[in-house]
Amino acid sequence: MLFPFQPIFRCALFFILLLFSILVIAQGSPKGLQSANSAFRSGYAALQSGNLKEARKQFQSVTTLAPAISEGHSALGAVLVQLGEFSQAIAELKRALILNSKDLAAQTNLAMAYEQTGDNKQAIRCFEAVEDGSAALNAHVGLSFARALIADGQTERAQLTLQKLVEKNPEDAELLDALGSVEAQQEKYDTAENEFNEAIRLAPASVAPRIHLGIVLATKGEPEAALKNFEAAEQIAPKNIAIKLELGKSLISNGDGARAVEVLQSAQAVAPSSLEIKYQLALALQAKGEEQSSIPLLQSVIDANPNHAAALTNLGLALVQTGKAKEAIPLYRRALAITPHDPVIHQDLGVAYLQEANLNDAIAEFRTGLLLSPDSYELHHDLGLALKLKDDVQGAIPELQRAAQLNPNSPDPAFTLGILQMQTGNFDDSVKNLKTALALRPENGDAWAVLGSVYKQQNRLEEASESLRKAVELMPNQPGPRMTLAAVLAQQGHPAEASELRKDAAALTQKAVNRQRAAFETNTGDALLKKGAITDAIAAYREAIASDSTYPEAHRQLGEALRKEGRYAESTAEHAQAEELRKSVLGTAQ
């Protein structure tokens, strides 16, 4: 968590004015000093009215008229700090201290200037000199001191400094927010949460403590509570990009990818070059299921920052999700070169190898990941699947059993174990695991079908029939459960129903074959169309439709080929037919 406070500068110019006037009187007020004194008073008046440019002009005159008097340099340095011209400020303030080493105002402003330029060690020395001069740090100076300490890695000391300031200023919401942030950096989340809540109570219109409280709650594993704080912050400052970014991240964590995309797109419209917004928007698109749309965003982040390991990993994931594992593998390798001890990247790379049917490398990556994270459910589960695919049943079973122990709420390990145990003839354990899987996911038609097959092997025909009927209900277009159920019914003495089921299964099998043939002919037509062989492509698409007249893609592509040949009326008719079939498929799915 970053130290979140904006610098607020306050300078003790009343000390300077008093000292300078006394000094002028003591020297008998010669003409040059009288002019310097007048310029000083004019500069002070301009500063009081907020006219920093005029104040700077007048104090510069003071340093010209009376270069040997420290107060002029101190006043000019203070104004330069407020103007953000820190290098010039440091030079003037150092001159002031050379002329008067006891000028605590100059020492304070010098410390704050150093802190703003990132020279934290010098800043700390100056703040310590102020404290040694018996000057109590006020709230704003104390915040700057705390920032320098944190940047220098002295978080414990920063916390103590802020605690003292809070004791003296218990109603200062900014100090409470600062203290909470330091405590959050030290992972003292409960204490930090209390500080942020008190800061919000004292300053309900302040967004900083709401953002910081949201971050702490998210870290504590309370995403819904975190989201409420980010939403409250956005209501206060709806155009704040930092808030939109945190809100978008929170929405992703809460599984609302669609809304996260909206929020982050609005942020990107304001800050189109922000890499962090692009990255989070890509994650939101992935969460929404739009992996293809996330790819160019992630690529642009990587182009700007080639060592962005997380972006490399998520781009690899998006490519795997869109069936491009071969392209993902080198990205994962690049990510591992940057962060070689990340078990998640090893897991993702293993999954990519699985998609490429490279079982040996997949298994090696999963095992490397487990060395780094031995209690990872995902790695044990994926390793078990990879070993199963390699026909290493004895190796797969303990990995899946360990995965089931690590995540007893996941149905996947139990389901796969049930299949493996059926294959090895361990029917009782198979039934036990399949029932566990179905208790967790009762809509799994495949699990009901496998359970029915196991019951059939055990000659438990009534239970087999019930399970297989459930499988047929859940998977009405699959021929396999119907064939198995037909065999069970035949054994039970129901030949007529068994015969009907066999006929239905045969029809479904033929339909699947026809669809496969239609898809092949359509792909052939696509290849011919790319080569410009329009007539041959049309012939291929018509063959596809002859195989399966309900295949929308064949009609759509035939319409495209006819359009290229100038047969617009026929093209329109085919496109219309494709759309009708598409709607029909969607309606059936719903």
C-alpha positions as CSV (number, residue, x, y, z in Angstrom):
1,M,0.0,0.0,0.0
2,L,1.4,3.4,-1.0
3,F,1.8,6.2,1.5
4,P,-1.1,8.2,0.3
5,F,-0.9,11.8,1.6
6,Q,-0.6,14.9,-0.5
7,P,2.0,17.4,0.7
8,I,0.6,20.4,2.6
9,F,3.1,23.1,3.4
10,R,2.8,25.6,6.2
11,C,5.7,27.9,7.0
12,A,6.4,29.8,10.2
13,L,6.9,33.2,8.5
14,F,5.7,35.1,11.5
15,F,9.0,34.2,13.1
16,I,10.9,35.5,10.1
17,L,9.0,38.8,10.1
18,L,9.6,39.4,13.7
19,L,13.3,38.5,13.6
20,F,13.9,40.5,10.4
21,S,12.3,43.6,11.9
22,I,14.3,43.4,15.0
23,L,17.5,42.9,13.0
24,V,16.8,46.0,10.9
25,I,16.1,48.2,13.9
26,A,19.3,46.9,15.6
27,Q,21.4,48.0,12.6
28,G,20.0,51.5,12.7
29,S,17.8,51.2,9.6
30,P,20.1,52.4,6.8
31,K,18.4,53.2,3.5
32,G,19.2,49.8,1.9
33,L,17.9,47.9,4.8
34,Q,14.8,50.1,5.0
35,S,14.0,49.1,1.4
36,A,14.7,45.5,2.2
37,N,12.4,45.7,5.2
38,S,9.7,47.3,3.1
39,A,10.0,44.6,0.4
40,F,9.9,42.0,3.1
41,R,6.7,43.4,4.5
42,S,5.2,43.6,1.0
43,G,6.2,40.0,0.4
44,Y,4.7,38.8,3.6
45,A,1.4,40.7,2.8
46,A,1.3,39.1,-0.7
47,L,1.9,35.6,0.9
48,Q,-0.9,36.2,3.4
49,S,-3.3,37.0,0.5
50,G,-2.2,33.9,-1.4
51,N,-0.3,35.8,-4.1
52,L,2.7,33.6,-4.2
53,K,4.2,35.1,-7.4
54,E,4.2,38.6,-5.9
55,A,5.6,37.2,-2.6
56,R,8.4,35.5,-4.5
57,K,9.2,38.8,-6.4
58,Q,9.4,40.8,-3.1
59,F,11.5,38.3,-1.2
60,Q,13.9,38.1,-4.2
61,S,14.3,41.8,-3.8
62,V,15.0,41.3,-0.1
63,T,17.8,38.8,-0.9
64,T,19.3,41.3,-3.4
65,L,19.1,44.3,-1.1
66,A,20.3,42.4,2.0
67,P,22.1,39.2,0.8
68,A,23.8,38.7,4.2
69,I,20.6,38.5,6.2
70,S,19.3,35.0,6.5
71,E,15.6,35.8,6.9
72,G,15.2,37.0,3.3
73,H,16.6,33.7,2.0
74,S,14.4,31.8,4.4
75,A,11.3,33.6,3.3
76,L,12.1,33.2,-0.4
77,G,12.9,29.5,0.2
78,A,9.5,29.0,1.9
79,V,7.6,30.5,-1.0
80,L,9.6,28.5,-3.5
81,V,8.6,25.3,-1.6
82,Q,4.9,26.3,-1.8
83,L,5.4,26.9,-5.6
84,G,6.9,23.4,-6.0
85,E,10.2,24.7,-7.2
86,F,12.1,22.5,-4.8
87,S,15.7,22.7,-6.2
88,Q,15.7,26.6,-6.0
89,A,14.1,26.4,-2.6
90,I,16.8,24.1,-1.3
91,A,19.5,26.5,-2.4
92,E,17.9,29.5,-0.7
93,L,17.1,27.6,2.5
94,K,20.7,26.3,2.7
95,R,22.0,29.9,2.4
96,A,19.6,30.9,5.2
97,L,21.0,28.2,7.4
98,I,24.6,29.1,6.6
99,L,23.8,32.6,7.8
100,N,21.7,31.5,10.8
101,S,22.0,27.8,11.8
102,K,19.2,28.3,14.4
103,D,16.5,29.3,11.8
104,L,14.0,26.5,12.6
105,A,11.6,27.8,9.9
106,A,14.3,27.4,7.2
107,Q,15.2,24.0,8.6
108,T,11.6,22.9,8.5
109,N,11.0,24.1,5.0
110,L,14.3,22.5,3.8
111,A,13.2,19.2,5.3
112,M,9.9,19.3,3.4
113,A,11.7,20.3,0.2
114,Y,14.1,17.4,0.5
115,E,11.1,15.0,1.2
116,Q,9.4,16.2,-2.0
117,T,12.5,15.6,-4.1
118,G,12.9,12.1,-2.8
119,D,16.1,12.8,-0.8
120,N,14.6,11.2,2.3
121,K,17.8,10.8,4.3
122,Q,18.5,14.5,4.1
123,A,14.9,15.3,4.9
124,I,15.0,13.1,8.0
125,R,18.2,14.8,9.2
126,C,16.5,18.2,8.8
127,F,13.4,17.1,10.6
128,E,15.5,15.7,13.4
129,A,17.3,19.1,13.6
130,V,13.9,20.8,14.0
131,E,13.0,18.4,16.9
132,D,16.5,19.0,18.5
133,G,15.7,22.7,18.3
134,S,12.8,22.1,20.7
135,A,10.2,22.9,18.0
136,A,7.3,20.6,18.2
137,L,6.2,19.3,14.8
138,N,2.8,20.4,13.8
139,A,0.4,18.0,12.0
140,H,1.4,19.0,8.4
141,V,5.1,18.9,9.0
142,G,4.7,15.6,10.9
143,L,3.0,14.1,7.9
144,S,5.9,15.1,5.7
145,F,8.3,13.6,8.3
146,A,6.3,10.4,8.3
147,R,6.4,10.2,4.5
148,A,10.2,10.5,4.6
149,L,10.5,7.8,7.3
150,I,8.4,5.4,5.3
151,A,10.2,6.0,2.1
152,D,13.4,5.2,4.0
153,G,12.0,2.0,5.4
154,Q,11.5,3.2,8.9
155,T,7.8,2.3,9.3
156,E,7.9,1.7,13.0
157,R,9.3,5.1,13.7
158,A,6.8,6.7,11.3
159,Q,4.0,5.0,13.2
160,L,5.3,6.3,16.5
161,T,5.6,9.8,15.1
162,L,2.1,9.7,13.8
163,Q,0.7,8.3,17.0
164,K,2.2,11.2,19.0
165,L,0.7,13.7,16.5
166,V,-2.7,12.0,16.7
167,E,-2.6,12.1,20.5
168,K,-2.1,15.9,20.2
169,N,-4.6,16.3,17.4
170,P,-7.3,13.6,17.9
171,E,-9.8,15.3,15.6
172,D,-7.5,15.5,12.6
173,A,-8.9,13.1,10.0
174,E,-5.8,13.4,7.8
175,L,-3.5,12.3,10.6
176,L,-5.8,9.3,11.4
177,D,-5.8,8.3,7.7
178,A,-2.0,8.6,7.7
179,L,-1.6,6.5,10.8
180,G,-4.0,3.9,9.4
181,S,-2.0,3.6,6.2
182,V,1.2,3.1,8.1
183,E,-0.4,0.4,10.2
184,A,-1.8,-1.3,7.0
185,Q,1.7,-1.4,5.6
186,Q,2.7,-3.3,8.7
187,E,-0.2,-5.6,8.2
188,K,-2.0,-4.4,11.3
189,Y,-5.2,-4.4,9.4
190,D,-7.7,-4.4,12.3
191,T,-6.1,-1.3,13.9
192,A,-5.8,0.4,10.5
193,E,-9.5,-0.3,9.9
194,N,-10.3,1.5,13.2
195,E,-8.2,4.5,12.2
196,F,-9.9,4.8,8.8
197,N,-13.4,4.5,10.2
198,E,-12.7,7.3,12.7
199,A,-11.2,9.4,9.9
200,I,-14.4,8.9,7.9
201,R,-16.5,9.8,10.9
202,L,-14.6,13.0,11.4
203,A,-14.5,13.9,7.7
204,P,-17.3,12.1,5.9
205,A,-16.7,14.0,2.6
206,S,-13.1,12.9,2.4
207,V,-12.4,10.1,-0.1
208,A,-8.9,9.1,0.9
209,P,-9.8,7.1,4.1
210,R,-12.7,5.4,2.2
211,I,-10.3,4.2,-0.5
212,H,-7.8,3.1,2.1
213,L,-10.4,1.3,4.2
214,G,-11.6,-0.5,1.0
215,I,-8.1,-1.7,0.2
216,V,-7.7,-3.0,3.8
217,L,-11.1,-4.8,3.7
218,A,-10.2,-6.4,0.4
219,T,-6.9,-7.5,1.8
220,K,-8.7,-9.0,4.8
221,G,-10.9,-11.0,2.4
222,E,-14.0,-8.9,2.7
223,P,-14.7,-8.0,-0.9
224,E,-18.3,-7.0,-0.5
225,A,-17.5,-4.5,2.3
226,A,-14.6,-3.2,0.3
227,L,-16.8,-2.6,-2.7
228,K,-19.2,-0.5,-0.5
229,N,-16.4,1.8,0.5
230,F,-15.2,2.3,-3.1
231,E,-18.8,3.0,-4.2
232,A,-19.2,5.6,-1.5
233,A,-15.9,7.2,-2.5
234,E,-17.1,7.4,-6.1
235,Q,-20.3,9.1,-5.1
236,I,-18.3,11.8,-3.4
237,A,-15.8,12.2,-6.3
238,P,-17.4,10.6,-9.4
239,K,-14.7,11.9,-11.8
240,N,-11.7,10.7,-9.7
241,I,-9.7,8.3,-11.8
242,A,-7.9,6.7,-8.8
243,I,-11.3,5.9,-7.3
244,K,-12.6,4.4,-10.6
245,L,-9.6,2.2,-10.8
246,E,-10.0,0.8,-7.3
247,L,-13.8,0.4,-7.9
248,G,-13.1,-1.5,-11.1
249,K,-10.6,-3.8,-9.3
250,S,-13.1,-4.4,-6.5
251,L,-15.9,-5.2,-9.0
252,I,-13.7,-7.8,-10.6
253,S,-13.0,-9.4,-7.2
254,N,-16.8,-9.5,-6.6
255,G,-17.4,-11.3,-9.9
256,D,-19.1,-8.3,-11.6
257,G,-17.0,-8.2,-14.7
258,A,-19.7,-6.4,-16.8
259,R,-19.9,-3.4,-14.4
260,A,-16.2,-3.4,-14.0
261,V,-15.8,-3.0,-17.7
262,E,-18.2,0.0,-17.7
263,V,-16.3,1.7,-14.8
264,L,-12.9,1.1,-16.3
265,Q,-13.9,2.2,-19.8
266,S,-15.1,5.5,-18.4
267,A,-11.7,5.9,-16.6
268,Q,-9.9,5.0,-19.8
269,A,-11.8,7.7,-21.7
270,V,-10.3,10.3,-19.3
271,A,-6.8,8.7,-19.1
272,P,-6.4,6.8,-22.3
273,S,-2.6,6.3,-21.8
274,S,-2.8,4.9,-18.3
275,L,-1.2,1.4,-18.4
276,E,-2.8,0.4,-15.1
277,I,-6.3,1.2,-16.4
278,K,-5.6,-0.7,-19.6
279,Y,-4.4,-3.7,-17.5
280,Q,-7.4,-3.7,-15.2
281,L,-9.8,-3.2,-18.1
282,A,-8.3,-6.3,-19.7
283,L,-8.8,-8.3,-16.5
284,A,-12.4,-7.1,-16.4
285,L,-13.0,-8.2,-20.0
286,Q,-11.5,-11.6,-19.1
287,A,-13.8,-11.8,-16.0
288,K,-16.7,-10.9,-18.3
289,G,-15.8,-13.8,-20.7
290,E,-14.5,-11.5,-23.5
291,E,-11.0,-12.9,-23.6
292,Q,-10.5,-11.9,-27.3
293,S,-11.2,-8.2,-26.5
294,S,-8.6,-8.3,-23.6
295,I,-5.7,-9.5,-25.9
296,P,-4.9,-6.1,-27.6
297,L,-5.1,-4.3,-24.3
298,L,-2.7,-6.7,-22.6
299,Q,-0.4,-6.5,-25.6
300,S,-0.2,-2.7,-25.4
301,V,0.7,-3.0,-21.7
302,I,3.5,-5.4,-22.5
303,D,4.7,-3.3,-25.4
304,A,5.1,-0.4,-23.0
305,N,6.5,-2.5,-20.1
306,P,8.0,-5.8,-21.4
307,N,8.8,-6.9,-17.9
308,H,5.2,-6.7,-16.7
309,A,5.0,-10.4,-15.5
310,A,1.3,-10.2,-14.6
311,A,0.4,-8.8,-18.0
312,L,2.4,-11.5,-19.7
313,T,0.7,-14.2,-17.6
314,N,-2.8,-12.9,-18.3
315,L,-2.1,-12.5,-22.0
316,G,-1.0,-16.1,-22.0
317,L,-4.2,-17.1,-20.2
318,A,-6.4,-15.2,-22.7
319,L,-4.6,-16.9,-25.6
320,V,-5.1,-20.3,-24.0
321,Q,-8.8,-19.5,-23.4
322,T,-9.2,-18.6,-27.1
323,G,-7.4,-21.9,-28.2
324,K,-4.0,-20.4,-28.9
325,A,-1.9,-22.2,-26.4
326,K,1.1,-22.4,-28.8
327,E,1.3,-18.6,-28.7
328,A,0.8,-18.5,-25.0
329,I,3.8,-20.8,-24.1
330,P,6.6,-18.3,-24.9
331,L,4.7,-15.6,-22.9
332,Y,4.6,-17.8,-19.8
333,R,8.3,-18.5,-20.2
334,R,9.1,-14.8,-20.3
335,A,7.0,-14.3,-17.2
336,L,8.9,-17.1,-15.4
337,A,12.2,-15.5,-16.4
338,I,11.0,-12.4,-14.4
339,T,9.3,-14.2,-11.5
340,P,10.7,-17.8,-11.5
341,H,9.2,-18.7,-8.2
342,D,5.5,-18.0,-9.0
343,P,3.6,-21.3,-8.8
344,V,0.6,-19.9,-10.6
345,I,2.6,-19.2,-13.7
346,H,4.0,-22.8,-13.6
347,Q,0.4,-24.0,-13.4
348,D,-0.8,-21.8,-16.3
349,L,2.2,-22.9,-18.4
350,G,1.3,-26.6,-17.6
351,V,-2.3,-26.0,-18.8
352,A,-1.0,-24.5,-22.0
353,Y,1.2,-27.6,-22.6
354,L,-1.9,-29.8,-21.9
355,Q,-3.8,-27.9,-24.6
356,E,-0.9,-28.7,-26.9
357,A,-1.1,-32.4,-25.8
358,N,2.5,-32.1,-24.4
359,L,1.9,-34.2,-21.4
360,N,5.5,-34.6,-20.2
361,D,6.2,-30.8,-20.1
362,A,2.8,-30.2,-18.5
363,I,3.5,-32.7,-15.7
364,A,7.0,-31.2,-15.2
365,E,5.5,-27.7,-14.7
366,F,2.8,-28.9,-12.3
367,R,5.4,-30.7,-10.2
368,T,7.6,-27.6,-10.2
369,G,4.6,-25.5,-9.1
370,L,3.9,-28.0,-6.2
371,L,7.5,-27.7,-5.0
372,L,6.8,-23.9,-4.6
373,S,3.2,-24.4,-3.3
374,P,2.7,-27.9,-2.0
375,D,-0.9,-27.3,-0.7
376,S,-2.2,-25.9,-4.0
377,Y,-5.5,-27.6,-4.9
378,E,-5.3,-26.5,-8.5
379,L,-1.8,-27.9,-9.0
380,H,-2.7,-31.3,-7.4
381,H,-5.9,-31.4,-9.5
382,D,-4.2,-30.5,-12.8
383,L,-1.3,-32.9,-12.2
384,G,-3.8,-35.7,-11.5
385,L,-5.6,-34.9,-14.8
386,A,-2.3,-34.9,-16.7
387,L,-1.3,-38.2,-15.2
388,K,-4.7,-39.6,-16.1
389,L,-4.3,-38.5,-19.7
390,K,-0.9,-40.3,-19.7
391,D,-2.7,-43.4,-18.5
392,D,-0.7,-43.3,-15.2
393,V,-3.7,-44.2,-13.1
394,Q,-1.7,-45.1,-10.0
395,G,0.0,-41.7,-10.1
396,A,-3.2,-39.8,-10.8
397,I,-5.3,-41.2,-8.0
398,P,-3.3,-39.8,-5.0
399,E,-3.0,-36.4,-6.6
400,L,-6.8,-36.2,-7.1
401,Q,-7.4,-37.5,-3.6
402,R,-5.1,-34.8,-2.2
403,A,-7.0,-32.2,-4.3
404,A,-10.3,-33.4,-2.9
405,Q,-8.9,-33.0,0.7
406,L,-7.7,-29.5,-0.1
407,N,-10.9,-28.4,-1.6
408,P,-13.8,-30.6,-0.4
409,N,-16.3,-28.2,-2.1
410,S,-15.1,-28.9,-5.6
411,P,-16.9,-31.7,-7.4
412,D,-14.1,-32.1,-10.0
413,P,-11.6,-34.3,-8.2
414,A,-14.3,-36.7,-7.0
415,F,-15.8,-37.0,-10.5
416,T,-12.4,-37.8,-12.1
417,L,-11.6,-40.3,-9.2
418,G,-14.9,-42.0,-9.8
419,I,-14.0,-42.5,-13.5
420,L,-10.5,-43.8,-12.7
421,Q,-11.8,-46.2,-10.1
422,M,-14.5,-47.5,-12.5
423,Q,-11.7,-48.2,-15.0
424,T,-9.7,-50.1,-12.4
425,G,-12.7,-52.1,-11.2
426,N,-12.9,-50.4,-7.8
427,F,-16.6,-50.0,-8.2
428,D,-17.5,-49.3,-4.5
429,D,-15.1,-46.3,-4.3
430,S,-16.2,-45.2,-7.7
431,V,-19.8,-45.0,-6.6
432,K,-18.8,-43.1,-3.4
433,N,-16.8,-40.5,-5.3
434,L,-19.5,-40.1,-8.1
435,K,-22.1,-39.5,-5.4
436,T,-19.9,-36.9,-3.8
437,A,-19.5,-35.2,-7.1
438,L,-23.2,-35.2,-7.8
439,A,-24.1,-33.9,-4.4
440,L,-21.9,-30.9,-5.2
441,R,-23.1,-30.6,-8.8
442,P,-26.3,-32.5,-9.4
443,E,-26.7,-31.1,-13.0
444,N,-23.7,-33.0,-14.2
445,G,-25.2,-35.3,-16.8
446,D,-21.9,-37.1,-17.5
447,A,-21.5,-38.0,-13.8
448,W,-25.0,-39.5,-13.8
449,A,-24.1,-41.5,-16.9
450,V,-20.9,-42.8,-15.4
451,L,-22.7,-43.7,-12.1
452,G,-25.3,-45.6,-14.1
453,S,-22.6,-47.5,-15.9
454,V,-20.9,-48.5,-12.6
455,Y,-24.2,-49.6,-11.1
456,K,-24.7,-51.7,-14.3
457,Q,-21.3,-53.3,-13.7
458,Q,-22.4,-54.1,-10.2
459,N,-25.7,-55.5,-11.5
460,R,-27.6,-52.9,-9.4
461,L,-30.1,-52.5,-12.2
462,E,-32.7,-50.3,-10.5
463,E,-30.1,-47.8,-9.4
464,A,-28.5,-48.0,-12.8
465,S,-31.8,-47.2,-14.5
466,E,-32.6,-44.2,-12.2
467,S,-29.1,-42.7,-12.8
468,L,-29.2,-43.2,-16.6
469,R,-32.7,-41.7,-16.9
470,K,-31.3,-38.7,-15.1
471,A,-28.4,-38.6,-17.5
472,V,-30.8,-38.8,-20.5
473,E,-32.9,-36.0,-19.0
474,L,-29.9,-33.7,-18.6
475,M,-28.3,-34.6,-21.9
476,P,-31.1,-35.3,-24.4
477,N,-28.9,-35.0,-27.4
478,Q,-26.3,-37.5,-26.3
479,P,-26.7,-41.1,-27.6
480,G,-24.4,-42.8,-25.0
481,P,-26.7,-42.7,-22.0
482,R,-29.6,-44.0,-24.1
483,M,-27.6,-47.0,-25.3
484,T,-26.5,-47.9,-21.8
485,L,-30.1,-47.4,-20.4
486,A,-31.4,-49.6,-23.3
487,A,-29.0,-52.4,-22.2
488,V,-30.2,-52.1,-18.6
489,L,-33.9,-52.1,-19.5
490,A,-33.3,-55.2,-21.7
491,Q,-31.8,-57.0,-18.7
492,Q,-34.8,-55.9,-16.6
493,G,-37.2,-57.3,-19.1
494,H,-38.4,-54.2,-20.9
495,P,-37.5,-54.9,-24.5
496,A,-40.0,-52.5,-26.2
497,E,-38.6,-49.4,-24.3
498,A,-35.1,-50.6,-24.8
499,S,-35.7,-50.9,-28.6
500,E,-37.1,-47.3,-28.7
501,L,-34.1,-46.0,-26.9
502,R,-31.7,-47.8,-29.3
503,K,-33.5,-46.2,-32.3
504,D,-33.3,-42.7,-30.6
505,A,-29.6,-43.3,-29.9
506,A,-28.9,-44.3,-33.5
507,A,-30.7,-41.2,-34.8
508,L,-28.7,-39.0,-32.5
509,T,-25.5,-40.7,-33.6
510,Q,-26.3,-40.2,-37.2
511,K,-27.1,-36.5,-36.5
512,A,-23.7,-36.1,-34.9
513,V,-22.0,-37.7,-37.8
514,N,-23.9,-35.4,-40.2
515,R,-23.0,-32.3,-38.2
516,Q,-19.3,-33.4,-38.2
517,R,-19.4,-33.9,-42.0
518,A,-21.1,-30.5,-42.5
519,A,-18.4,-28.8,-40.4
520,F,-15.7,-30.4,-42.4
521,E,-17.2,-29.4,-45.7
522,T,-17.8,-25.8,-44.4
523,N,-14.1,-25.6,-43.4
524,T,-13.1,-26.8,-46.8
525,G,-15.3,-24.1,-48.4
526,D,-13.7,-21.5,-46.2
527,A,-10.2,-22.5,-47.3
528,L,-11.3,-22.4,-51.0
529,L,-13.0,-19.0,-50.5
530,K,-9.8,-17.5,-49.1
531,K,-8.0,-18.7,-52.2
532,G,-10.6,-17.0,-54.4
533,A,-12.0,-20.3,-55.7
534,I,-15.6,-19.1,-55.3
535,T,-17.3,-21.7,-57.5
536,D,-15.6,-24.6,-55.7
537,A,-16.3,-23.0,-52.3
538,I,-20.1,-22.8,-53.2
539,A,-20.0,-26.4,-54.1
540,A,-18.4,-27.3,-50.7
541,Y,-21.0,-25.3,-48.8
542,R,-23.8,-27.0,-50.6
543,E,-22.3,-30.4,-49.7
544,A,-22.2,-29.2,-46.1
545,I,-25.9,-28.2,-46.2
546,A,-26.8,-31.6,-47.9
547,S,-25.1,-33.3,-44.9
548,D,-26.9,-31.1,-42.3
549,S,-29.4,-28.5,-43.5
550,T,-29.7,-27.2,-39.9
551,Y,-26.0,-26.1,-39.7
552,P,-26.1,-22.2,-39.6
553,E,-22.5,-21.6,-40.4
554,A,-22.8,-23.5,-43.8
555,H,-25.7,-21.2,-44.8
556,R,-23.9,-18.1,-43.6
557,Q,-20.8,-18.9,-45.6
558,L,-22.7,-20.0,-48.7
559,G,-24.4,-16.6,-48.5
560,E,-21.0,-14.9,-48.4
561,A,-19.7,-16.8,-51.4
562,L,-22.9,-16.1,-53.4
563,R,-22.5,-12.4,-52.6
564,K,-18.9,-12.4,-53.9
565,E,-20.3,-14.0,-57.1
566,G,-22.9,-11.2,-57.5
567,R,-25.9,-13.5,-56.7
568,Y,-27.4,-11.1,-54.2
569,A,-30.9,-12.4,-53.9
570,E,-29.6,-16.0,-53.2
571,S,-27.1,-14.5,-50.8
572,T,-29.7,-12.7,-48.8
573,A,-31.9,-15.8,-48.6
574,E,-29.0,-17.9,-47.2
575,H,-28.0,-15.2,-44.7
576,A,-31.7,-15.1,-43.5
577,Q,-31.7,-18.9,-43.2
578,A,-28.5,-18.8,-41.2
579,E,-30.0,-16.2,-38.8
580,E,-33.2,-18.2,-38.3
581,L,-31.2,-21.3,-37.5
582,R,-29.1,-19.4,-35.1
583,K,-32.2,-18.1,-33.3
584,S,-33.6,-21.6,-33.2
585,V,-30.4,-22.9,-31.5
586,L,-30.5,-20.1,-29.0
587,G,-34.1,-20.7,-28.2
588,T,-33.5,-24.4,-27.6
589,A,-30.5,-23.6,-25.4
590,Q,-32.7,-21.3,-23.2
